[in-house]
Amino acid sequence: MEIIKELGHGMYGTIYKIKENGNYYALKIEHILESDLIETLKSPQWREIYFAKHMNKLYKDQFMKLYSYEIIENCKHKQKYTIDTKHIDKYFRNKFDKLAESKYCIQKKYELIDGTIKEIISKLNEKEKYSILAQLAGIIKIMEKHKYLHGDFHHANIGYVKTNKKYVTILGNKIPTNGYIIKAIDYGSILHKSFDMTKMEKNKYKTNFTKEFMSVVNTVMIDRTNFFDYADANNIKLIDNKDKKKILNSQLKNMVYKYTTNPDTIFILVDILFPIEFQKIILGKQYKEHIEVSNYYNDIDVIYFAENKFNLDKIIKYCLIKLSI
């Protein structure tokens, strides 16, 4: 096995492009606790393997193929993080510290995709964006049909494969590809109603079904790298439920209340529709000037998605109409 280059990393794992027996693959490596060495669906690592093996057989265009996996003892892997751990909640900070101290890793060999939405979103035209949103709504509908929750959709966790196929069919919906087939990737946060979940996971599973598509819109159609870099450089803690309370207690809530009464969606809409006011509230005394973010959305579309977040068929149809214009 030859490691060609690093493709990316998150908070838990790192992905490499590798070559093996003349073929190219994506190799994901991450630390695991000793308690996760035994296969159990209490463990995020084994949940990921279970999900990948089953869903790719049913929907090979929408989910990556897992070829193999193995446990590595005395692992020397050093995980890099997308956010400085000192800026996150104490519960998760302790979790990352324990993983970093572990001598065990697990590596999984997946099919190699062409890239992530993060890498191409700024170059896409309107038709390509609507195709991606329609396909993503279809993927979420598939997962809801099978009682799964991805739990970590963002533009670096949604992959694409370039294609000459004109259409992809998802649960009976014939969607123009406009050159891209979209795949959900990174299944480390996957949840299912049959899993032995913690109290926190049960709550996440219960509530996230109401915001999964809005999370996609929020994280795929907007690149906040500049904002996160600013927070990191100024030691500002962003991953905190207090942020949501600040918005829900502000007057801005009333500006979007006619579109949705869901707290998570209110938070997302305020962030998207009122970015300057949002940053002032979140940063408080640390706000100096508006930090520009890259927006790849249409306000009317976002409002429509918020109003119809429970009806994925309606959202897919909306995107298909936009694609036909």
C-alpha positions in Angstrom: 0.0 0.0 0.0 1.4 3.4 -1.1 0.1 6.6 0.5 -0.2 9.2 -2.2 -1.4 12.3 -0.3 -3.7 13.4 2.5 -7.2 14.3 1.2 -8.5 15.9 4.3 -9.1 15.5 8.0 -11.9 16.2 10.5 -12.0 16.1 14.3 -11.8 12.3 14.5 -10.1 11.0 11.4 -7.8 11.6 8.5 -8.4 10.5 4.9 -5.5 9.6 2.5 -5.4 8.7 -1.1 -3.7 5.4 -1.5 -2.6 3.0 -4.2 -2.8 -0.7 -3.8 -2.4 -3.4 -6.4 -2.6 -0.7 -9.2 -5.9 0.7 -7.9 -6.7 3.9 -6.0 -8.7 4.1 -2.7 -9.5 6.4 0.1 -8.0 5.3 3.5 -9.6 6.6 6.7 -7.6 6.3 9.9 -8.6 7.3 13.4 -7.9 6.6 17.0 -10.3 4.3 18.9 -10.6 3.5 22.6 -9.7 0.1 23.9 -13.3 -0.4 24.8 -14.2 -0.1 21.1 -12.0 -3.0 20.0 -14.9 -5.4 20.4 -17.5 -5.1 17.7 -20.6 -3.4 19.1 -23.2 -0.9 17.8 -22.5 1.2 20.9 -19.3 2.2 19.1 -19.4 4.9 16.4 -16.6 3.1 14.5 -18.6 -0.2 14.3 -21.8 1.7 13.5 -20.0 3.3 10.6 -18.9 0.0 9.2 -22.4 -1.5 9.7 -24.0 1.4 7.8 -21.4 1.5 5.0 -21.7 -2.2 4.3 -25.5 -2.2 4.1 -26.4 1.1 2.5 -23.9 0.9 -0.4 -25.5 -2.4 -1.4 -28.9 -0.8 -1.6 -27.9 2.6 -3.0 -24.4 2.5 -4.5 -24.7 5.9 -6.2 -25.5 7.7 -2.9 -23.2 6.0 -0.4 -19.5 5.0 -0.6 -18.4 1.4 -0.8 -16.3 0.1 2.1 -13.8 -2.5 0.9 -12.0 -3.5 4.1 -11.1 -2.4 7.6 -8.5 -3.4 10.3 -7.4 -2.6 13.8 -3.9 -1.2 14.3 -2.1 -1.7 17.6 0.7 0.7 18.8 -0.7 3.3 16.3 1.5 6.3 15.6 -1.1 8.3 13.9 -1.3 12.0 15.1 -4.7 13.5 14.5 -5.0 17.1 13.3 -8.1 19.0 14.2 -10.3 21.4 12.2 -11.0 23.5 15.3 -8.6 24.0 18.3 -10.0 21.7 21.0 -9.5 24.4 23.7 -12.4 26.3 22.1 -14.9 23.5 22.3 -17.2 22.1 25.0 -15.5 20.4 27.9 -17.3 17.1 27.2 -16.0 16.9 23.7 -12.5 18.2 24.6 -12.1 15.4 27.1 -13.3 12.9 24.5 -10.7 14.1 22.0 -7.9 14.0 24.6 -8.8 10.4 25.5 -8.7 9.3 21.9 -5.4 11.1 21.3 -3.9 9.1 24.1 -5.1 5.7 22.8 -2.6 3.4 21.2 -5.2 1.8 19.0 -6.4 2.9 15.6 -8.9 1.6 13.0 -8.3 2.1 9.3 -11.0 1.7 6.7 -10.5 1.4 2.9 -13.2 3.1 0.9 -13.9 3.7 -2.8 -12.2 6.9 -3.9 -14.4 9.8 -4.9 -13.5 12.9 -6.9 -13.8 15.4 -4.1 -16.1 17.2 -1.7 -18.6 20.0 -2.3 -16.4 22.3 -0.3 -13.8 22.2 -3.1 -16.2 23.1 -5.9 -19.1 25.0 -4.4 -17.7 28.4 -5.4 -17.4 27.3 -9.1 -20.9 25.8 -9.5 -23.6 27.4 -11.6 -27.3 27.6 -10.5 -28.3 24.4 -12.3 -25.5 22.5 -10.6 -26.5 23.8 -7.2 -30.1 22.8 -7.6 -29.1 19.4 -8.8 -26.9 19.0 -5.7 -29.7 20.1 -3.4 -32.2 17.8 -5.0 -29.8 14.8 -4.7 -29.1 15.7 -1.1 -32.8 15.9 -0.3 -33.1 12.5 -1.9 -30.2 11.1 0.2 -31.8 12.4 3.4 -35.1 10.9 2.4 -33.3 7.5 1.9 -31.8 7.7 5.3 -35.1 8.7 6.9 -36.8 5.8 5.1 -34.3 3.4 6.7 -34.4 5.3 10.1 -30.9 6.6 9.9 -29.6 10.0 10.9 -26.3 11.2 9.4 -25.8 13.7 12.1 -22.8 15.6 10.6 -23.7 16.9 7.2 -21.5 19.8 6.0 -19.8 20.7 2.8 -16.6 18.7 3.6 -18.7 15.6 4.4 -20.6 15.5 1.1 -18.7 14.0 -1.8 -19.1 14.1 -5.5 -18.2 11.9 -8.5 -18.0 13.4 -11.9 -20.3 11.7 -14.4 -21.5 11.6 -18.0 -24.8 10.2 -16.9 -27.6 12.7 -17.5 -29.8 11.6 -14.7 -29.7 9.8 -11.3 -32.9 8.2 -9.9 -33.4 8.4 -6.2 -36.6 6.8 -4.8 -38.4 7.3 -8.0 -37.2 10.9 -8.6 -35.3 11.3 -11.9 -32.8 14.1 -11.1 -30.5 15.7 -13.7 -26.9 15.3 -12.6 -25.5 18.3 -14.4 -22.2 16.4 -14.3 -22.1 15.4 -10.6 -23.4 12.4 -8.7 -23.5 13.3 -5.0 -22.6 10.9 -2.2 -22.9 11.1 1.6 -19.6 10.5 3.1 -18.1 10.2 6.7 -20.4 8.0 8.6 -18.8 8.4 12.0 -21.8 10.2 13.5 -24.4 7.8 12.1 -27.4 6.9 14.3 -30.2 4.5 14.0 -33.2 3.8 16.2 -32.0 0.3 16.9 -28.5 1.4 18.1 -27.8 1.3 21.9 -27.5 5.0 22.2 -26.5 7.3 25.1 -29.0 9.8 26.4 -27.3 12.6 24.4 -27.4 10.5 21.2 -31.1 9.7 21.7 -31.9 13.4 22.0 -29.8 14.1 18.9 -31.6 11.4 17.0 -35.0 12.7 18.0 -34.4 16.3 17.2 -32.1 16.3 14.2 -34.7 14.8 11.9 -36.3 18.2 11.9 -33.2 20.1 10.8 -31.1 17.6 8.7 -31.9 19.3 5.4 -31.6 22.8 6.8 -28.2 21.8 8.1 -27.3 20.8 4.6 -28.4 24.2 3.2 -26.7 26.0 6.1 -23.3 24.3 5.7 -23.2 23.4 2.0 -24.4 26.7 0.6 -22.4 28.9 2.9 -18.6 28.9 3.6 -17.8 30.4 7.0 -14.1 29.6 6.9 -13.2 33.3 7.5 -15.5 33.5 10.5 -14.2 30.3 12.1 -10.6 31.4 11.5 -11.4 34.7 13.2 -12.9 33.0 16.2 -9.9 30.6 16.4 -7.4 33.4 16.2 -9.2 35.4 18.9 -9.8 32.4 21.3 -13.6 32.7 20.8 -15.6 29.6 21.7 -18.3 29.0 19.2 -19.5 25.4 19.8 -21.8 26.2 22.6 -25.6 26.0 23.2 -25.4 29.5 24.7 -25.1 30.8 21.1 -28.5 29.4 20.2 -30.0 30.9 23.3 -28.6 34.3 22.5 -30.4 34.2 19.1 -33.7 32.8 20.4 -33.8 35.5 23.1 -33.1 38.3 20.5 -35.6 40.3 18.5 -34.3 38.7 15.3 -36.3 35.6 16.2 -39.5 37.5 15.4 -38.1 38.3 11.9 -38.2 34.6 10.9 -40.9 33.2 13.2 -43.5 33.3 10.4 -41.4 30.9 8.4 -40.6 28.4 11.2 -41.1 27.9 14.9 -38.4 25.2 15.2 -35.5 26.6 17.4 -32.8 25.0 15.3 -34.2 26.3 12.1 -34.7 29.8 13.6 -31.0 29.8 14.5 -30.0 28.8 11.0 -32.3 31.3 9.3 -31.1 34.2 11.4 -27.5 33.2 10.6 -28.3 33.1 6.8 -30.7 36.1 6.4 -29.1 38.5 8.9 -25.4 37.7 9.0 -24.2 41.1 10.4 -26.7 41.1 13.3 -26.0 37.4 13.9 -22.3 38.0 14.3 -22.9 40.9 16.6 -25.1 38.8 18.9 -22.8 35.8 18.9 -19.5 37.7 19.4 -20.9 40.3 21.7 -18.2 42.6 23.0 -15.7 40.8 20.9 -17.4 42.0 17.7 -15.3 44.5 15.9 -16.4 44.4 12.3 -18.4 42.1 10.0 -16.5 39.0 8.9 -17.4 38.2 5.3 -18.6 34.7 4.5 -19.1 33.2 1.1 -22.8 32.8 0.3 -24.0 30.5 -2.5 -27.7 30.6 -1.9 -30.8 32.5 -2.7 -32.8 33.9 0.2 -36.1 32.9 -1.4 -34.9 29.4 -1.7 -33.7 29.2 1.9 -37.1 30.4 3.2 -38.9 27.9 1.0 -36.7 25.1 2.4 -37.3 26.2 5.9 -41.0 26.3 5.5 -41.1 22.8 3.9 -38.3 21.1 5.8 -40.6 18.2 6.7 -41.5 17.5 3.1 -38.5 16.3 1.2 -40.6 15.4 -1.8 -41.8 19.0 -2.1 -38.2 20.2 -1.8 -37.0 17.8 -4.5 -39.9 18.9 -6.8 -39.0 22.6 -6.2 -35.4 21.9 -7.3 -36.6 20.0 -10.3 -38.7 22.9 -11.4 -35.7 25.2 -11.0 -33.7 22.8 -13.1 -36.3 22.8 -15.9 -36.4 26.6 -16.2 
